[in-house]
Amino acid sequence: MLVDVRPTKRLHGSSPLDVRPVLGPLVQALGQDSVDLSRLRVVCDWIQYKHNFRDTVDVRSITTTDGMESAVEVAVDLRRAGSVDISDEVVEALREHRHPDTRGRTYLEPWTPGKNSCIWDFNALYWQALSSWEQATGAAYEQALPGGSSDARSVGAAREMIHKLFSIWDELAVHNALPDELYVIELGVGNGGPARIWLDEFRVMAQEHGGDYYRRLHYIMGDYSPYVLKQAQHAVAEHATKVSSIVLDATDPASALGFLRHKAFLAYVSNVYDNLPTDEVASLSGRMYRVEVRAYVANRAAERLAEHASLLSSDIVAVAAKLLRLGPELLAEAMPAHFPDVGAAVRFWQELWAEVRLEERYVPLEGLDLYEIAPSVTGEALRPVLEGCGDIRMQVSNGAVASFVGTLPLLHPYGYLHCHDLFVTDPARYDTNFCGPGKYDGSVVNWVNGPLLRYIGNRRGFDVDFVPFTHRASTNIMTLTAQARD
């Protein structure tokens, strides 16, 4: 039996985490159970997200190519384990694993790779119907972020980017190689606050610098949400003649921005990659697996949701699917007897989302070359990231890879990509930290696989670097830059 305690940093310091009250009863409970301990893994995480998709104790099958169970993994959240009887939780979780019909779960989907889960439909709905969500909560979405605001609002970070741009442009101007139109792209604009700060600082610095860089600037804001773009347009109204807005899919930026191929001097992305669909893969005992999931709500929660909306609990799956397909406004129109107004539909949505959990299992991944990370990127790109890591589980960051690969061709030969996000920069971090998924308000968050992006960028002729975000204290944000090699 393997017991893996991952949050090792918490075992040190002035107030170290004491795992004995958890591990003692846990091991005792396992010893009294009929489970084959030689085929058992115990993984203890510290899940830092207050709202997430896991129970305190989860049991996962590790399967063979023919679908048979070859081993079992028991996962424990150490953050919550101290507030429950861990022995009872483990015994009950193992019993339910052996007898799935007794689990008391209402499944919202069949088994599926993580990137295809309906949690990403919930995520998309959040951005599409953000105005309704914010109206119901009375708070802007940024308040759900750590610290209550985006790191993209830093004046210092904006000036740093602009200074680098001016250096590039000045050098090109000396050689009469600077085009008249100077394009800057921002993907994922939030409420427009970061863009306003950037444009304000750009205008000031351009005046100080002299010349006509502000006159020649074309700033293009792209976002998935029309509501978010409308907010952003209001925020940058003072610079309206310099700004264009485009609704786009962040995982396929070239579809909307193809006209900028080799023209953008800066592609600026902040807190977008961590909000895009991803699979997870694992290497266990020398074998590769993909994590499959299926979203569910506990039957008790389904009954409570049904009661609030005058539904049968058996209707919850169909109504959830209708919500994801129509959104809260049309759901209220389609089912007025159950949702008399949009507010009632939003409350149902929020309560449902709060209850969504993910059941997981490990399925053999046969051949990395047969696995598609993103269009034109096969699973072979994972091999150098996984080599030498031993047993490890990590995000593939499929959506982030697709966005990254789709953005690079838009860059001018002297342009660069600048991205603030939650990046894992060393695969060893996956061994000691929980990297998602978690919930931010109505959206999903996962840390982004930085080593994978670096490898893919390098293979395409780009230098990819990561540095800590220095313009805010006590932040996990890293800054990625990618620029074509000389």
GIKA-V764520 format. One record per residue. RES is the residue in one small letter. SS is DSSP state (hx for helix, st for strand, lp for the rest). OMEGA is omega as a letter, one per 30 degrees, with the letter a starting at -180 (NA if undefined). NEAR is the number of other C-alpha atoms within 12 Angstrom. Layout:
BEGIN
res-><RES,RES>
ss-><SS,SS>
omega-><OMEGA,OMEGA>
near-><NEAR,NEAR>
END
This chain:
BEGIN
res-><m,l,v,d,v,r,p,t,k,r,l,h,g,s,s,p,l,d,v,r,p,v,l,g,p,l,v,q,a,l,g,q,d,s,v,d,l,s,r,l,r,v,v,c,d,w,i,q,y,k,h,n,f,r,d,t,v,d,v,r,s,i,t,t,t,d,g,m,e,s,a,v,e,v,a,v,d,l,r,r,a,g,s,v,d,i,s,d,e,v,v,e,a,l,r,e,h,r,h,p,d,t,r,g,r,t,y,l,e,p,w,t,p,g,k,n,s,c,i,w,d,f,n,a,l,y,w,q,a,l,s,s,w,e,q,a,t,g,a,a,y,e,q,a,l,p,g,g,s,s,d,a,r,s,v,g,a,a,r,e,m,i,h,k,l,f,s,i,w,d,e,l,a,v,h,n,a,l,p,d,e,l,y,v,i,e,l,g,v,g,n,g,g,p,a,r,i,w,l,d,e,f,r,v,m,a,q,e,h,g,g,d,y,y,r,r,l,h,y,i,m,g,d,y,s,p,y,v,l,k,q,a,q,h,a,v,a,e,h,a,t,k,v,s,s,i,v,l,d,a,t,d,p,a,s,a,l,g,f,l,r,h,k,a,f,l,a,y,v,s,n,v,y,d,n,l,p,t,d,e,v,a,s,l,s,g,r,m,y,r,v,e,v,r,a,y,v,a,n,r,a,a,e,r,l,a,e,h,a,s,l,l,s,s,d,i,v,a,v,a,a,k,l,l,r,l,g,p,e,l,l,a,e,a,m,p,a,h,f,p,d,v,g,a,a,v,r,f,w,q,e,l,w,a,e,v,r,l,e,e,r,y,v,p,l,e,g,l,d,l,y,e,i,a,p,s,v,t,g,e,a,l,r,p,v,l,e,g,c,g,d,i,r,m,q,v,s,n,g,a,v,a,s,f,v,g,t,l,p,l,l,h,p,y,g,y,l,h,c,h,d,l,f,v,t,d,p,a,r,y,d,t,n,f,c,g,p,g,k,y,d,g,s,v,v,n,w,v,n,g,p,l,l,r,y,i,g,n,r,r,g,f,d,v,d,f,v,p,f,t,h,r,a,s,t,n,i,m,t,l,t,a,q,a,r,d>
ss-><lp,st,st,st,st,lp,lp,hx,hx,hx,hx,lp,lp,lp,lp,lp,lp,lp,lp,hx,hx,hx,hx,hx,hx,hx,hx,hx,hx,hx,hx,hx,lp,lp,lp,lp,hx,hx,hx,st,st,st,st,st,st,lp,lp,lp,lp,lp,lp,st,lp,lp,lp,lp,st,st,st,st,st,st,st,lp,lp,lp,lp,lp,st,st,st,st,st,st,st,st,st,hx,hx,hx,hx,lp,lp,lp,lp,hx,hx,hx,hx,hx,hx,hx,hx,hx,hx,hx,hx,hx,lp,hx,hx,hx,lp,lp,st,st,st,lp,lp,lp,lp,st,st,hx,hx,hx,lp,lp,hx,hx,hx,hx,hx,hx,hx,hx,hx,hx,lp,hx,hx,hx,hx,hx,hx,hx,hx,lp,lp,lp,hx,hx,hx,hx,lp,hx,hx,hx,lp,lp,hx,hx,hx,lp,hx,hx,hx,hx,hx,hx,hx,hx,hx,hx,hx,hx,hx,hx,hx,hx,hx,hx,hx,hx,lp,lp,lp,lp,lp,lp,lp,st,st,st,st,st,st,lp,lp,lp,lp,lp,hx,hx,hx,hx,hx,hx,hx,hx,hx,hx,hx,hx,hx,hx,hx,hx,hx,lp,lp,lp,hx,hx,hx,hx,st,st,st,st,st,st,st,lp,lp,hx,hx,hx,hx,hx,hx,hx,hx,hx,hx,lp,hx,hx,hx,hx,hx,hx,st,st,st,st,st,lp,lp,hx,hx,hx,hx,hx,hx,hx,hx,hx,hx,hx,lp,lp,lp,st,st,st,st,st,st,st,lp,lp,hx,hx,hx,lp,lp,lp,lp,st,st,st,st,st,lp,lp,st,st,st,st,st,st,st,st,st,st,st,st,hx,hx,hx,hx,hx,hx,hx,hx,hx,hx,lp,lp,lp,lp,hx,hx,hx,hx,hx,hx,hx,hx,hx,hx,hx,hx,hx,hx,lp,hx,hx,hx,hx,hx,hx,hx,lp,lp,lp,lp,lp,lp,lp,hx,hx,hx,hx,hx,hx,hx,hx,hx,hx,hx,hx,hx,hx,lp,st,st,st,st,st,st,st,st,lp,lp,lp,hx,hx,hx,lp,st,st,st,lp,lp,st,st,lp,hx,hx,hx,hx,hx,hx,hx,lp,lp,lp,lp,lp,st,st,st,st,lp,lp,hx,hx,hx,hx,hx,hx,hx,hx,hx,hx,hx,lp,lp,st,st,st,st,st,st,st,st,st,st,st,lp,st,st,lp,lp,lp,lp,hx,hx,hx,hx,lp,lp,lp,st,st,st,st,st,lp,lp,st,st,st,st,lp,st,st,hx,hx,hx,hx,hx,hx,hx,hx,hx,hx,lp,lp,st,st,st,st,st,st,st,lp,lp,lp,lp,lp,lp,lp,lp,lp,st,st,st,st,st,st,st,lp,lp>
omega-><l,l,a,l,a,a,a,a,a,l,a,l,a,l,a,l,l,a,a,l,l,a,a,l,a,a,l,l,l,l,a,l,a,a,l,a,l,l,a,l,l,a,a,l,l,a,a,a,l,l,a,a,a,l,l,l,l,l,a,l,l,a,l,a,l,l,l,l,l,a,a,l,l,a,a,l,a,a,a,a,a,a,l,l,a,l,l,a,a,a,a,a,l,l,l,l,l,a,a,a,a,a,a,a,l,a,a,a,l,l,a,l,a,a,a,a,l,l,l,l,l,l,l,l,a,a,l,a,a,a,l,l,a,l,a,a,a,a,l,a,a,a,l,a,l,a,l,l,a,l,a,a,a,l,a,l,l,a,l,l,a,l,l,l,a,l,l,a,l,a,l,a,l,a,a,a,a,l,a,a,a,a,l,l,l,l,a,a,a,l,l,l,l,l,l,l,a,a,l,a,l,a,l,a,l,l,l,a,a,a,a,a,a,l,a,a,l,a,a,l,l,l,l,a,l,l,l,l,l,l,a,l,l,a,a,a,a,a,a,a,a,a,l,a,a,l,a,l,a,l,l,a,a,a,a,a,a,l,l,a,a,a,a,l,l,l,a,a,a,l,l,a,a,a,a,a,l,l,l,l,l,l,a,l,l,a,a,l,l,l,l,a,l,a,l,l,l,a,l,l,l,l,l,l,a,a,a,a,a,l,l,l,l,l,a,a,a,a,l,l,l,l,a,a,a,a,a,a,a,l,l,l,a,a,a,l,a,l,a,l,a,l,l,l,l,l,l,l,a,l,l,a,a,a,a,l,l,l,a,l,l,a,a,l,a,l,l,a,l,a,l,l,l,l,l,l,l,l,l,l,l,a,a,l,a,a,l,a,a,l,a,l,a,l,l,l,a,a,l,l,a,l,a,a,l,a,a,a,l,a,l,l,l,l,a,l,a,a,l,l,l,a,l,a,l,a,a,l,l,l,a,a,l,a,l,g,l,l,l,a,l,a,a,l,l,l,a,a,a,l,l,l,l,a,a,l,l,a,l,l,a,l,a,a,l,l,l,l,a,a,l,a,l,l,l,a,l,l,l,l,l,a,a,l,l,NA>
near-><19,21,24,26,30,30,30,24,19,20,18,12,10,9,9,13,24,22,31,18,19,32,29,17,23,36,28,19,26,34,19,17,21,15,26,18,22,17,22,30,31,32,35,34,37,35,31,24,27,22,25,32,36,39,33,34,39,36,38,35,33,34,27,21,17,11,14,15,22,24,28,34,37,42,39,39,38,38,27,26,32,24,14,21,21,35,29,23,30,37,28,27,34,33,22,20,28,20,12,18,13,16,23,20,30,34,33,37,29,20,24,26,37,40,35,26,34,35,43,31,33,40,35,29,35,35,37,29,36,39,31,31,34,26,16,25,19,13,18,25,29,28,18,24,27,25,15,15,22,34,37,42,30,26,25,21,30,34,26,22,33,34,23,24,34,32,21,25,33,23,15,21,17,11,11,11,17,26,22,18,22,35,38,43,45,45,49,45,47,41,35,37,30,36,47,34,29,37,38,26,28,38,27,20,25,27,16,15,19,15,16,22,33,32,21,22,32,30,38,41,45,43,39,34,31,26,29,35,35,26,25,35,33,21,26,30,21,18,28,21,18,30,34,28,37,31,27,27,29,40,34,31,38,29,22,26,35,19,16,30,24,27,29,37,44,43,46,45,42,41,41,41,41,43,42,44,41,42,41,41,41,34,32,30,18,16,26,33,35,41,36,32,35,30,35,36,35,30,28,20,26,36,25,22,36,28,18,23,31,23,23,19,26,22,23,36,31,21,33,42,24,26,36,33,21,24,35,39,31,24,30,27,21,21,24,19,16,27,28,22,23,28,27,29,38,36,30,38,43,32,25,38,41,30,33,40,34,38,38,37,36,38,34,30,30,18,18,24,16,16,27,27,36,30,19,19,31,22,33,25,33,39,24,18,33,34,20,13,23,19,25,32,36,44,46,49,44,45,38,46,44,34,39,49,36,35,43,45,36,36,35,33,26,34,40,40,43,42,45,43,38,35,42,39,31,23,31,27,26,37,28,26,33,37,39,40,39,31,35,33,34,43,38,42,39,42,43,48,46,43,35,39,45,33,29,35,34,21,17,23,19,28,23,31,28,28,23,25,28,21,24,22,13,13,21,27,33,33,35,37,35,40,34,26,16,9>
END
